[in-house]
Amino acid sequence: MAENTQERIETGRQDTEGGAGTVWGRAGVGWIMLIYFVSGACSLIDEVVWVRLLKLTFGNTVYASSIVVSTFMGGLALGALIMGRYSDRISRRLRLYFLLETFVTISAVSLPFALRVADNVYVWFYRSYGPTNAQLLIVQVLISAAILLVPSLLMGSTLPLLGRFVTAFEKEAGHLVGRLYALNTLGAAAGCFLAGFVLIRAYGVMGTLYIAAALNLLVAFSGWSLSRLSRVVSGEAAENAAARGREQVTAKKPDGRFYMLIAAFFMSGLISIGYELLWMRSIIHLLSGFTYVFSAVLTIYLLGNVIGAAIGSGLVKSLKVPALGLAVTLFLLGLCGLFYLPVLILWSSDIMPRVNAEVEQASKLIPFSTFMIKPLVQSAFLFLVPAVIMGIGFPIALQAWTNHVHKVGRSTGTAYAANTIGAVIGGIITGFVLIPLGGLQISITILGLAGVWIAGIICLMFVHSSERLRRFGLLATAGVLTVVAAAGPTNLFDTVVASNPMLPQQLELLEVKEGVTTAVSLYRDPEEDTLYLYASGQRIAGDTYFWRSDQKMLGHFGVLLNSNAKKVLSVGFGSGETMSCLALHNPERADCAEIAPEVVDVSLRFFKHINLGDRLDDYVNIVYMDAKNYIHLTDVKYDAIVNDSIHPRHFAENASLYTKEYYESARDHLNENGLFLSWIPTHNYEPTPVLNSIIGTMMDVFPHVTIWYMTPSPAWYYLVVGSEQPQYFSPKYIEDELGKEGVRESLSLININNSQDLMSCYIGDKEDLERHVKSYAVNSDYSPFIEFVTDDRAGGNSMFMKFIRDIRSDSVYRHIDWTGYSEQQKQKWLSEFKRLYEASTYLLLTNSTESFLERMKYCREGLSIIPDNPALLDVRQRAERHLLSACLKIIGDGRPNAALSIVEDMLKIHPQSVLGWVIRSSALQEMGDVREAYNAAGMAVRNGPDYPDSHMQLGNVLIADSQFEQAIVEYQEALRLGERYPGLAANRKIQVMNVLTSAYASAGRMADAVATAEKALALAKSTGKRKMADDISKLLDSLRAGNGH
């Protein structure tokens, strides 16, 4: 066997010297292909892991991520360029490849240790010199470059090295190196998928790094083994030297076409990486910010490159002028950019919901997680075609260039370097110049036009002058497309943002402001006259009752729960109301860490009614930095740190604000008796493992933990409070703070009027939590858990019931500090609190059911204990108003009997329900029983003389009975009450004006009818209600014609 093997080797040598294909060559090339596939997988696994690790040092920002990727790719380009120059002169290329991969493995495994050194330097620099953000950015660039340059340079040198080795056996450089590129990219796609979907989730960040290192070693030793079978003899070396001499003779001097191809490689890389960044930025508004979305887009991007490279490698042989093939691919790539947003709008409004429905249906038949599959399916539909076009261009361009250079190693290395440098610059220009200055639409339009123009220029230079149509056709088309793009609509990205499937349909988009880190959008609900603020497709703030409850709790509790709160840090600006509430307490220092300046800018313009507005700088120091990075770097210690951030699972970038390391950093930056308060959202019915992980991780870090819930104003979130020292809460201090100007008034909106109301928000402490949270996964930077959870959402409000039954206890009494209270005051406080605590049990239960009738029942039980409890009255009122809306819709659908059945249950629970009697009257009126409808409306007015709804319904009944003048009186009273009644939104006021207009017209008072309709039209226009305005305009035309009713 040994003899046969040696014979095959010698035969291979002889065939090589003769210029023919070799027996070893065919098998050896196959092995090289496999090696290169695995090497590509390792490279992407390493890159994914490195970016995660570097974010821990430099902060979770787009700046850091972009610099990391750009430095990484720059290192690849430099390595390719260096090796491209010398690969033609190296005889034992696989031996060198073994050494390179070994060094890659060593540098990859050493990276965490290098990062620790870099982290110390970074912290020292910040604390010693207090640099600006720009100076910090420069340090980030230097540190990342120093850390990544060695391994990325080594990785970059492998393509030209192996390309020259393989093409020693074949002639078609573009074909073979294209196959190498395709297989390497296929390995990269596999590595990206494995890292993003499997490895990090299963083995953590460090485990994944070690797996990649093991694979790198395997690749290295495979190269070593093959090198032993492919030793060259002196004759082959001589042949290679002669070949190099021939290459030097036949090599063409660089000309205009040569440099045009360099530019094409460069622009191809620039456009491709720019597209990738813009795709990610746009798709997050439709698919949310789950961690699998990022991995899916990158996987499809790389997979498309693989398919394209394979297609391009096959096309190379049939192209007479490969440069023209390159021009076509660049032109098509440009079209993909120019038509991306229109296609995305069509996709989101029509196709995407159907695709999601099919995926969900398939998941019922074949068990898989829709969280993982949906992003892959959606990304494949949207990005696979342009990614394939990108891949096709590389082997075609390489063959075109090889035709001019005739030196495979140098050609491959230089081409790869030009392409990668283009990608590096594309990432920097897109992230730091195009998006901040022009926004997504202008950015992708510029990149698309760049593609079609350079395609036209290539045709101009490579097509014979006699073929004018082919020579100038693409250039003319590029000019037409430029004019069309310049004259077209400029709000396409706004339309994409407004197409977010998670948005309630009634919301109207008011503004989109793009920045480096996020795109901020503002919406208005015309039905309720409320505003909502979104960042990267995630709702972060608003001025509805629910959101203001959240914002006020975060703004006040950090001070009210700590009797020595002088220095406070808030994480996230939101609408600005949190900082406005905090400022009411006059702390010595109030800082706010906000990563996106655009959030502050939009909020200060649109939420002036609830934030500090122009007075912000007088009370608050805004730190424009990601909170994790700031807390890690600063040497300032706080008495309270309030963690208010976007949902940690729905926006993966924020999961780092719920990790063990972040909690530890926050703990280390607390003064004695300081508190760390973390907002935990549950409005999306998160799986129990997610909530347990957040709470359990905090219990791992903080010796003392309490959990709070907005009992007087039930909502879908908790507040978990951690500290190093035992937590004690002073009723006397709380009352003193409530006595400060504006504090009690601010908290009264969420039904907190005294210290008992605030303490009723207490649910339990660490001992109580440990009884409920018995097992959990610690969420760590190195073992991330929350963002990778794929469990189905928890059903309904069951988790609230678990917290109510299993956690809530009377442990609150051991956390009360009675300083400042006499024994008599203490006993009085306890007596009142015990009654409130019992009544609050029913308040909690109201949020444990989605049945509004059940909520009314719980309110009835609670009000039997404290009849005038404002929180219970408020919850009952809100439940009744929801039932009113539902029943009016049922009546409108022609089912008044069903509405009567519901209202009978309402009135059994609460016989004096004003809205219940309004519903009864409306249903009876629809059934034609005007007398009983009148009696029911009268009951509504008697029970609620200050309710606009009761007077409006009485007016409706009177209109039905042709008592127009009496109806006018009731409508006028409804309108008068509506001016001071906060529950009546603009659309309801317009409805009252409309029925009053009709009543005037029916009574023959046309001048009054026109005047009222004009007021209604003005209100509709001023509040942006276009459909209402159009309907009123038609009514006005009819009234002025003298025939309107």
DRENDRENMI-872395 format. One record per residue (C-alpha): x, y, z. Coordinates in steps of 0.25 Angstrom, whole numbers, plus 5000, padded with zeros to 4 digits. Each point is the difference from the previous one (the first is absolute). Example, Ala and Ser with C-alpha at 12.3 -4.5 7.8 and 13.67 -1.06 7.14 Angstrom:
// residues 2
504949825031 500650144998 
END
This chain:
// residues 1045
500050005000 501150095003 500749984987 498750034993 499850125007 501450054997 499849964986 498750094999 500850115006 501149994990 499049994989 499450125005 501350085000 500349954986 498750044995 500150145006 501350024994 499449974987 498950105002 498949895000 498949985011 500649915011 499449885007 500450065013 499550134995 498549964999 500049945014 500950105006 499150124994 498849935007 500749995013 500450154998 498550034998 499649935012 501050075008 499650144995 498649975003 500349975015 500950125000 498950094996 499149945010 501150035011 500250144995 498550045002 499949935013 501250075005 499550144994 498649985007 500649965013 501150124999 498950104998 499349955012 501350015008 500450134996 498650065003 500349965014 501250095000 499650114991 498550015003 498849954993 500050114989 499950014985 501350075000 500849895007 499349894991 500350074987 501550035004 500249865004 499449944987 500850114992 501349975007 499849854998 499750014985 501250104999 500949905006 499449894990 500350104989 501450035004 500349855002 499549974986 500850114994 501349965007 499849854996 499650034986 501350074998 500849885005 499249874997 500549984986 501449995006 499749905011 500249854997 499449945013 498750075001 499349905008 501150005010 499850155002 498549985000 500249915012 500850105007 499050114997 498849925005 500849975013 500350145003 498650044997 499649895011 501050065010 499650144998 498549975000 500149925014 500950125005 499050104996 499250005014 501350035007 500450114991 498650065002 500250015015 501350084998 499250094990 498950015010 500950055011 500750104990 498650054996 499550025014 501350075004 499950104988 498650035003 500250035015 501350074998 499750094989 498550014999 500050004985 498950044990 499249904992 500950034988 501249975008 499449885006 499749954986 501550024996 500449915011 499049904996 500650004986 501449985005 499749895010 499149924990 501150014989 501149965010 499249885004 499449954987 501150034990 500849885003 499049894999 499250074988 501350024992 500349865002 498649964995 500150094988 501349944995 499349864998 499250034987 501250044991 500949895006 499049894997 499550064987 501450004995 500249865005 498849944993 500150084987 501449934999 499249894995 499050074991 499950114990 498750075003 500450095012 498650075001 499349874999 500949935011 500250125009 498550034998 499749865006 501050025011 499250135003 498749934999 500449895010 500750105009 498750085001 499149885001 500949965012 499850155005 498549994999 500049865007 500950065011 499150125001 498749925001 500749905011 500550125008 498750085000 499049895001 500749885007 501450015006 499950135009 498649965004 500549865004 501450025004 500250155004 500950104994 501349945005 499649864996 499750044986 501450074999 500649875005 499249914990 500550104989 501449995005 499949844999 499550014986 501250094996 501049915006 499349884992 500150094987 501550035003 500449865002 499249964988 500950104992 501249945006 499649864996 499850044986 501350074999 500749885003 499349934988 500350124991 501550025002 500650064987 501349964994 501050094995 499549984986 498750055004 500650125007 500850034987 498749994992 499350105009 501150094999 500049994985 498550025001 500250135008 500950054989 499049974989 499050085009 500950115001 500250014985 498549984997 499550095011 499350124995 500350145005 498950065008 499150084991 498750085002 499249864999 500949955011 499750115009 498549994996 499949865005 500750045013 498950115002 499049894996 500549915011 500150115010 498650054997 499449865000 500549985014 499550145005 498649984994 499949865006 500350045014 499250134999 498849924996 500249905011 500050115010 498850074994 499249874999 500249975015 499650145003 498749994992 499649865003 500050025015 498850094999 499249884994 500649885007 500450065014 501349995006 500249865004 501449955000 499649894989 499650124991 501550054999 500549864998 499049964989 500350124992 501549985000 499849854997 499150034988 501050104996 501149915000 499249884994 499650094989 501550034997 500349855000 498949974990 500450124991 501549965001 499649864995 499250064989 501150104996 501049895000 499249924990 499850134991 501450045000 500349894989 499050054990 500350155001 500850054989 500250145007 499849975015 500150155003 498650024993 499449895009 500650085012 499350124995 498649934999 500149955014 500450135006 498850064992 499149905006 500650025014 499750154998 498549974996 499949925013 500350125008 499150104992 498849915001 500349955014 499050095007 498849994991 500249855000 500150005015 498750085001 499349914991 500549885008 499650055014 498650044996 499649884992 501049885000 500650005013 498849975008 499649884991 501449955001 500050015016 498749935000 500549894992 501249985009 499250005012 499149894994 501249924996 500550015014 498749935005 500449884991 501550005001 500550045014 500950124999 500250145006 499350114991 500950095007 501249944993 499349964987 499250134996 501350094999 500749894991 498749994991 499850154999 501550034998 500049904989 498950064993 500550145001 501549994999 500449874993 499950054986 500950135002 501049915008 500049904988 500350124991 501250045009 500649865000 499949994985 500850124997 501349955008 500549884991 499650084988 500850125004 501149925004 500149934987 499950144993 501250055008 500849874998 499950024985 500750135002 501049965011 500349854997 500549985014 499049925008 500650025014 500250154999 498750024992 499249925011 500750075011 499850144994 498649984996 499649955014 500750115006 499350114992 498749935002 500249995015 500550155001 498750044993 499249925010 500850075012 499850144994 498549964997 499749975014 500750135005 499350094990 498649935001 500050005015 500750135003 499750094988 498849964991 499049955011 500350125009 500050114989 499049944990 499249895007 499749864995 499350034987 501150104995 501149905004 499449884993 499750094988 501450054999 500649865001 499049954989 500450124991 501549975002 499849864996 499250034987 501050124996 501349915002 499349904992 499850104989 501450055000 500649854999 499149984987 500650144995 501449955002 499949854996 499050004988 500650034987 499750154995 499349954988 498949945009 499450135004 498749945006 500749905009 501050105003 499150115005 498749935003 500349975015 500650145002 498750064994 499149915009 500850055012 499750144996 498549974999 500049935013 500750115007 499050104995 498949915005 500649985013 500250155002 498550034996 499449885008 499350005014 501050035011 499249935011 500149864997 500749965012 498950075008 499049914994 500949885004 500050045014 498550035000 499849854995 500549945012 499149885003 500150025015 499350144999 498550025003 499450034987 499450135004 501450075003 500450114991 501550034997 500450145004 501550004998 501249914998 501450045004 501249924997 501349995007 501349925001 499449905011 498550004997 498850054992 499050075009 498650014996 498850085006 498649954998 498650065004 498849935004 498950094994 498949925007 500650045014 500950124997 501249935005 501449994996 501049884999 501550004998 500749884993 501549974999 500449904990 498649954999 499849985015 499050095008 500850075011 499150115005 498750074999 499050095006 498949905003 499649975014 500749864999 501350064995 500050125010 499749905011 501349934996 500850134999 499550065013 500349885008 501550004994 500150155003 499550005014 500349865006 501550024999 500050125010 498849965008 500549865004 501450055004 499950115011 501450044996 499950024985 500950114996 500649954987 499249934990 500249934987 498949974990 500349914989 499250044987 499350134998 498749964993 499050115000 500850075011 498949995010 500849915009 501150115001 498950115002 499449925012 501449985005 500350155000 498850025009 500849945011 501250104998 501149905001 501550055001 500349934987 499149944989 500649934988 499449934989 500849904991 499350004986 500749944988 499250074989 499950155000 498849994990 499249955011 500250125009 499850094988 498749954996 499549995014 500350145003 499250054988 498849915002 499949965014 500250145006 498749995008 500649895009 501550024999 500950125004 500150054986 500950124999 500449995015 500649864998 501550055001 499650075013 499749875008 500649894992 501449964995 499849914987 501149904997 499949964986 500649865001 499449865002 499749985015 500949885002 501250064994 499850135008 499849935014 501249914997 500950124997 499550115010 500650015014 498750075004 499249935011 498550015001 498949995010 499049954990 500249944986 498749984993 500149904988 498950044990 500349944986 499449934988 499449865002 501349915002 499449894991 499350074989 501250094998 501349915002 500950125001 499450035013 500249875006 501350045005 499350095010 499449885007 501349925001 500849965013 501250084996 499150134998 499349985014 501449985006 500550134994 498850075004 500149945014 501550055001 499550144996 499050015012 500350085012 499749945014 498549975001 499950034985 498949934992 500049944986 498650004993 499849924988 498750014991 499549864996 499050004989 498949894999 499050074991 500449904989 499749885009 501549965000 500349855003 500249975015 501549964997 500350144995 499450075013 500649905009 501350024994 500050155001 499549995015 500949885003 501350074994 499750135009 499949915012 501349944997 500750135000 499250085011 499949955014 498750075002 498950014990 498650045000 498950004989 499050114998 498750014991 499250124997 498849955008 499250135001 500150014984 500149864995 500949984988 500949904993 501450025007 500749985013 501150075007 501149925006 500950075010 501449955004 500950055011 501349965008 499350045013 498749965006 498850094994 499250085009 498950104996 499650125008 498550055000 500550135006 501050034989 499049964990 499050095005 501050115001 500449984985 498550004996 499950135007 501050064990 499450094989 499449924989 500449865005 498649965006 499350064988 500949924990 499849875008 498550025001 499849974985 500449855004 499250005013 501150025009 499650115010 500749965013 501149905006 499049895001 499650004986 501549994996 500349895010 498849924994 500949994988 500949915008 499849854996 501249925007 501449995003 501149904997 499549905009 498650014993 500749994986 500849885004 498749925003 499550044986 501250014991 500649865003 500849984988 500650094990 501150024990 501050115003 500050104989 501550044997 500850074990 500749874998 498849915001 498950084994 498649945003 498950104999 500250044985 500149864995 498749945007 499149954990 498949955009 498650034996 499350125008 499449975013 498550004999 499250125005 500150055013 500449875007 501450065004 499350115008 499249905008 501349935003 500650125005 498850045008 499849865006 501449965002 500850135003 499150105006 500250005015 499950085013 501650015000 499850144997 499950035015 501449965003 500550104989 499450125007 500850115006 499250075011 500950115002 499350135002 498749945004 499449995014 499449875005 498650064998 500350044986 500649864997 498849935005 499150104992 500849974987 500049855002 498550005002 499850084987 501049924993 499449865004 498650044994 500750054988 500949884998 498749915001 499350094990 501350004991 499949854999 498750024991 500850114992 501049904997 499049904996 499450094990 501249994992 500049855001 498849994990 499750054986 498550005003 499550145003 498849955007 500949925009 500850125003 498850075004 499749895010 501350015006 499850155001 498749985007 500749915011 501150105002 499150125001 499249935011 501250025008 500450144996 498850064993 500750124995 501449944996 500450084987 500749884994 498949915001 499050104994 501050034989 500149864996 498549985000 499850124992 501049954989 499449875000 498650064998 500550094989 500649884993 498749935001 499350124994 500950004988 499849854998 498550015002 499850114990 500749924990 499149895002 498850084999 500650064987 500149864995 498549985002 500149925012 499350095011 499549875008 501549965002 500350145005 498849995010 500549875005 501350065003 499550125007 499049925009 501349945006 500650145001 498850065007 500049885010 501450025004 499950165000 498550045000 500450154999 500949984988 499850124991 500649944988 499249875003 498750084999 500650074987 500249864994 498649965004 499450124994 500749994987 499649854999 498650035002 500050124991 500549904989 498949905003 499050124998 499550015015 500250155001 499250015013 500949905007 501250064993 499650145006 499949945014 501349944999 500750124995 499350085011 500649905010 501450034994 499850155002 499549995014 501249915004 501050084992 499650144998 501550044997 500149894989 500050054986 499649854995 498750015008 499550134994 500449964986 499249875001 498850075006 500250104988 500049884990 498749945006 499350144999 500550014986 499349874997 498850055006 500050134992 500250095012 501150084993 500150125009 500149915013 501149924993 500750134996 500150035015 500549865004 501150014989 500450145004 500249955014 500849884995 500950094993 500250105011 500349885010 501049954989 500850125001 500449975014 499949845000 501349944997 499449874996 499450064987 501050004989 499950094988 499349904991 498949995010 499950155001 499850004985 499049895001 499250095009 500150124991 499549914989 498849965007 499750145005 500250054985 498949904996 499150045011 500150144996 499749974986 498849915004 499550125008 500250094988 501150085006 500950004988 500950115004 500349935014 500249874992 501050064991 500850075011 500149875008 500449924988 501150114997 500549985015 500049854998 500850014987 501050105006 500249905012 500149884990 501150074992 500850055012 500049865006 500449934987 498749924998 499950014985 498949904997 499150075011 500450144993 499649944986 498749965006 499750135007 500450084987 498949924992 499050025011 500350155000 499850014985 498749935001 499650105012 500450124992 499149944988 498950005010 499649865000 501049945010 499549915012 
END
